[in-house]
């Protein structure tokens, strides 16, 4: 896609954990999108700032940025306690919005921003980049086309580096700033995909979250959750900050009445690996190992993020009505997170209708 002039971006949150990755992704489509200004936040930190952006206009507050006004949209990478108010201010200024996930600590914190964005009519996108993954697209198609048969169980796992890697003083583990822990910051990716891939509503949640690792924090470092799906099946998630080095593991298993599929999103040397086990009508069973091409695109999330950015730009230019990530989908993921924390705190199954 080529425009007469690049879409002008304000980048909020220079030293966000994903900040440098976001900016590297933006650089991949520099002919379409241009970073024109920065809002530091994070106590004014700019330790990760690239030299190519060092001389851009720089502001300390969202209010100063909006008063300057010479931008079309904003990439918002701020802590949970600052994000909703920033979204409201940007929406009221009629600036297009791309917000890093999860966008807030809870549904209640997000709702005023959601209403402001809906009223404004600006293009909205959130950072759930896995919706743009080719493996996710294939899994979603399998379910939608009935190749799975009845979806019986979805198993999700996501485990990453323990709290010691960043240190318990990091803002991600500060309840006053982040509100919540692992489930809110990382499990949200897979919870968003649960609704995306299955196309089903969640009607019940049973969960246990807390501190299970060796380093105490005042937010959860992980947990387990079980979900009732309105198609009659179940889903489960297990994950946390539980690995004793910089590392990560993730997997999905979808079990249907007609086939089961293992998805390894980060299988080495690939863009994801699907192991598909289908029916055996007579002598030969349907078994396939399907490898997606390795993605070597620089930046945060590789080609997924580039697709996410282009989707947002297309919406901002009026070429389509919505991105794959929408206000309702971002809201639904926060509702799922609320149900997880409520179930764990109250020690009971939470009845709901989410999705």
N, C-alpha and C positions, 0 to 999 in steps of 0.2 A: 504494500500500500504506500502510495506517495502523495503527500499533500503539498500545496503551494508553499506553505511555511510550516516549520515544525511546531508541534503541540508543546506549549510552554509549561514546564513543570516546576513547582515549588516542592522541595524535599524537606520534610519535617522529621527530625530525629537523626542527626548525623551519626552519632555513636550507638545507635540501636544495634543489637547483636547481629541483625541481618542487613544493617545499613550499607556496608560496603558491597555486599552481594547484590542488593537491590540496584545500587548505582552502576554496577558492572552490567547488570541486565539491561538497564536503560541505555547504556552505551552501545549495546548491540543493535539498536535501531535509532542511531543518532540522526539519521536523515528524516525521521518521522517525529522524534520527540527530543526536546532540549531542556535540560535542567538549567533554570535561569536564576534560581535563588535558593537559599537554605535557611531553615530555622534549626538552630543547634539543639536546644533543650538538653536533657541529660546533664544538668549543671553547666551548660555551655560547652560541653566536651566536643572537640573536633579532632581527636587523636587519630581517627580512621579516615579523615578527609583526604581525598586524592588531590594532587597538585593541580589537575586540570580544572578543579572547582574552587581552588583556594581564593581566587579573586572575585568570585560571585558576590552580589549583595547578600548580606547575612543578617538575620534578625534573631532576637532572643524570645519573642513571643508571637503567637498567632495573630494577635491584634495588630502588631507592627507590620506583619506580613500583609494583612488584608488592607491596611491603610496604604501600603505601597501599591499593591494591586496588579502589577504587571505580569500576570501569569494566568493560564487557562485552567489548570487543575493541580491538585496536590497529592503527593504520595505521603501518607501519614504513618510514620513508624514511631509511635510514642507509647509510653507505658499505659497500662489500663486506666490508671487514675486520671490521666490527662486526655485520653483519646476522645471520649464522648463530647466534651466541651469544644474541642478543636473541630470535630465534625459538624457540630451545630453552627459554629462561627463561619466555617467554610461554606456550608449549605446556604446560610443566610446571605452570604456574599456572592452566591451563584457561581461557585467554583466547583468543577468536577472533582470527584473524590475516589481515590484508591486507598483503602485502609488495610494495613497489616492485620492479619488475624490475631486474636479473636475479636477485636474491635471494642471489647469491654470486659469487665470482670463478671458481669451477669446480665440477664435479660433486662432487669429493671434499670440498670445503668445505661443500656443501649437504647431503650425505647424512646427517650426524648430526641436522641440523635436520629434514630430511624424516622421519626415523624417529621423532623426538620428537613431531612434529605428528601423524603417523599413529597413534601410540600414544594420544595424548591425545583424539582424536576431535573436536577443535574444528573449526569451519568455517574452511577455508583458501581464500584468494583471492590472486592475484598481479596485478600492474599491467599485464599485456598487454592493454591496452584495445582494440586493433584487432580482437580477436575479437568485439567488440560493434558493429562497423561494418556498416551495411547493405550496402555494396559487398562486403565479405568474405562476408557471408551469401549474397549472390547468386552469387558466384564458387564458393563451396563447393557450393551447390545445383547449379550447372551441371555441376561435376565429378561429384558423387554421382549425378545423374540420367542421366549418360551423354551429355549434350549436347555435350561436348567430343570424344567419341569416345575414342580412345587419347590420353592426355596425353603429348605428345612432349617439350615443353620449357617450363620456367617461367623467365622472365627477371625478376630483381629488381634494382632500383637504389635507393640511399638515400645521398644526399650532402648534407652540411650545413656549417655555418660552421667555418672552420679553427681551429687551436689558438690562434692569436693573439687571437681574440675573448675567450676566458676567461683566456688567459695560461698558459704551460707549468707554472707553479707550482700551478695549480688541482688539487684532490685527484683529479679525474677522470684526470689525467695522471701521477699518482704511483703507481708500481707497488707501493709498500709499503702503500698504502691501498686502491686499486682493483684491484690485481692484474693487470688487463688493460685494454685501451683501447677503441677504437671498436667493434670487433666485439662485445665484451661489453656495452657501454653502449647502443648504438643498433641495430646489425645484428640484435641479438637479437629485435627486434620482427618483422622480416620472416622470420627463421628459425622463430620460433614459428608464424607464419602459413603457412609452407611446409607444415608438418605438418598444420595445421588445415584448410587449403583443399584440399590434394590427398588427404588421408586415406591417404597412402602412407608407408611406411618409407623412410628413407635408408639405403642399403647401402654407400655409398662416398663419401669426401670427399677432394678435392684442392684445396689452397689456398695462397695466398701473401699474408701479411700483414706489415706493418712500418711504418716511417716513410718516407713518400713526399712529404710536404709540405715547406714551407720552414722550419718551426719544429721543431727536434728535441724529442722527448719520450722518456721511458723506457718508454712503452707504445705499442702500435700506433696509428697515426692512420687506418688503413683497410686495404683489400685486396680481393682477389677470391677467390671460392670456387666450386667446381663440385661438384654432388651427384648421385649415382646414385640413382634412385628404383626401388623394387621392382616398379613397374608396367612397367619397361623404358624409361622416359624419363629425361631429365636436367633439372636445375635449375642456375641460376647466379646469383651475387650479386656486385655491384660497388658499393663505397661507401666513404666516408671523410669525415674532417674536411678538406674540400678546397676550400671556397668562401671567397673573400677578403672576405666581409662576413657580417652576420647574415642568413642565408638558408637555404633547404632545397629540395631536389628529390627526388622519389620517383616511381617508376613500376613497374608490373608488366606483363608480357606472358605470356599463357598460350597455347601453341600445341598444338592437338590435331589429330587426324586428320580431324575433322568441322567444326571452327571454330577461329578464333583471336580472342583478346580482349585489348585494351589497357585497363588500369585506371590512371587518374590519380587517386590518392586525394585530392590537394589542388588539384584543378582550380579556378581562380578562380570565385567566385560559385556554387559547387555543393557538395554533400556528397560529391563524387566523380563521375567520369565514366567510363562504360564504352563503349568502341567495339568493337562485336561484328561479326565477319565470318563468316558461316555458309556453308552449301553453295549451289551453283548447279545445281539439278537440271535446269534447262533454260534459259529465257531470262533470268529474273530471279534475281539473287543475293540472299541474305539479308544485309543490312547494316543496322545499327542503332546510333545514338548515344543512349545512355540516361543521363540526368542525374539524380542523386539530389538531393533538396532540401538547400539549404544549412543547415547546423547553426549556430545562433547562441546555443546554450546556453553561458553563461559557465563558466569553469573549465578545468582541464587535461583536454583531450580531449573537451570538450563533452558531448553526450548519450551518447557511448560510455562515459564515466566514470560518469555517473549510472546507466546500466544496469548497469555493473560493480559499483557500490556496492550497488545494490538486489539484485543476484544474491547478493552476500555476506550481506546482512542476511537474506534469505530462507533461506539455508543455516543461519545462526546461529540462526534461530527454528524450525528443523526443518521448514520448508515444502518443502524439496527436499534431495536427498542430496549434490549437488556443484555447484560453479560451473562455468562454461565453462573457466576456468583451474583446473587441478587440480594436485595434487602431482606426478603422473606427467608432465603436460604441461610444467610448469616444469622438472622434472628433465630431460626429453628435450631441451629447448632448451639447457641447460647441457652435455649430452652432445654436441650438435652443435657448440657452441662449442669444447669440448675437442678434438674431432676436427679442427676448422679449425686451431687452434693447433698441434696435434701434426703435422698434415700440413705446415704451413709450416715448423716447426722441423726436421723430419726430411727434408723435400724428397721426399715420397713420397705416394702415395694411401693413405688409411687405410680399411681395410675395417671395416664396422660394421653394426649393425642397430638403428636408432634410430627411435622413434616408435610 
